[in-house]
């Protein structure tokens, strides 16, 4: 039986464990939450796996992932392998891979898309690593990916770092697509011609060129709240949109849609924009245009 140690049993990790187990893979999970964990520590998790082991990290990117890799480098043995399935920046992957390689431990980076729906629908996977390491983990990837042709839900993008790079660009594209749907929704809402905005958007789900899973999710949200009045227009970013733009700058690749989508998220966090106050002041100065005074 294929075994996997899975570190991090949050929204994604918990559902991944369920999908893997349903596919017949033995999963030993570790999480600091005692209500969901299968082991009491990383050492305990590793002790429950037969060698050579495969351990999948599903914790927040940055220091939590880096620290977990360091801990595993002192626990795992030569011939074991680590998969980082979080949203790490691709430049972190070589550092992690080199640290583990010094002890004979393999490393694969995996970009994972699918969110909370992945348990039932499967996860889109983009991986980077040596061909032998990727092939060794293929039973796990096959269990996680959507049903259907492998190449439509899984890609071996290249060497270490390529998986997270591909996921970074994927998320940048996602920013732009979501922003386009959001702007279309606002335009429909502002119109005096369209009387049933949810009906229009629902009617785009079949036959139109904009049909997509993101559109389906927008329809679902509108079913629950037709005018989205229950939500504040405050949107965080995961960091991958920023990294995508850094790459666009480094490679001199124009990315106006992704950049506009990222900046729109920044704007959503400002209750009172200093920039727009400056615009209002300038319009008033050069044209005498009316301004709204604070408290007025």
BELJO-V408280 format. One record per helix or strand. SS is the DSSP state (~ for helix, > for strand). FROM is the first residue (numbers start at 1). TO is the last residue. Records with the same first field share a line. If there is no record, write none. Layout:
BEGIN
SS = FROM-TO  FROM-TO
END
This chain:
BEGIN
> = 3-7  26-30  54-57  81-84  106-113  124-128  154-158
~ = 11-22  42-47  63-73  90-101  115-121  131-136  138-144  150-152  162-190  197-202  213-224  240-250  256-268  274-287
END
